[in-house]
Amino acid sequence: MRRQRGFSLIELLIVVAIILVIAAIAIPNLLRSRIAANEASAVGSLRTINTAQVTYALTYPASGFANDLSLLGGTGSSSSSTGALLLDNVLGCSSATSPGSQCNKSGYTFMVTVPSGATSPFATYSTVANPITLDQTGKRYFYSDASGVIRYNMSATAVSSDLALQ
């Protein structure tokens, strides 16, 4: 009688079923972890933008706060009011050419605005961070302004009256 080598089809199917069960448990946890990491990155980026705005306003008092992220970013080795080099190339939208452009970083879209009709020097600003794809890249919308308080909303773009992040 010959000895059988290898695995039977039933044994292989059992192993595949076990792997699928483990994957079904692990993948949702991985997605939740990625969303949490994206949200933490968005909050950190808002803090960075707030710091950059204060530095920009102090460095270029004739401009006040920047009305666009590209003014806080920039390329090259020397800073100016049109490229202050305060933000990295991703968050600072160094490739953006139009004012009011949105910058994407870690699953979120960032945008800085000033009150409509305001003229330079800008005395205030607001920044929003919205998930690129809701429930996939993030669950919360974030907002911050010249006060430095970061606020969030679970269902729509956050505004100044939303709950402060604790």
WOLINWO-V655139 format. One record per backbone hydrogen bond with DSSP energy under -0.5 kcal/mol. CO is the residue of the C=O (numbers start at 1). NH is the residue of the N-H. Records with the same first field share a line. If there is no record, write none. Layout:
CO=NH / NH
This chain:
8=12
9=13
10=14
11=15
12=16
13=17
14=18
15=19
16=20
17=21
18=22
19=23
20=24
21=25
22=26
23=27
24=28
25=29
26=30
27=31
28=32
29=33
30=34
31=35
32=36
33=37
34=38
35=39
36=40
37=41
38=42
39=43
40=44
41=45
42=46
43=47
44=48
45=49
46=50
47=51
48=52
49=53
50=54
51=55
52=56
53=57
54=58
55=59
56=60
60=63 / 64
63=122
68=71 / 72
69=72 / 73
71=84
72=86 / 87
73=85
80=83
83=80
88=92
89=94
90=93
93=96
98=101
103=110
105=108
107=132
108=105
109=130
110=103
111=128
113=126
115=118
122=65
125=146
126=113
127=144
128=111
129=142
130=109
133=136 / 137 / 138
138=135
141=153
142=129
143=151
144=127
145=148
149=145 / 151
150=165
151=143
152=163
153=141
159=162
163=152
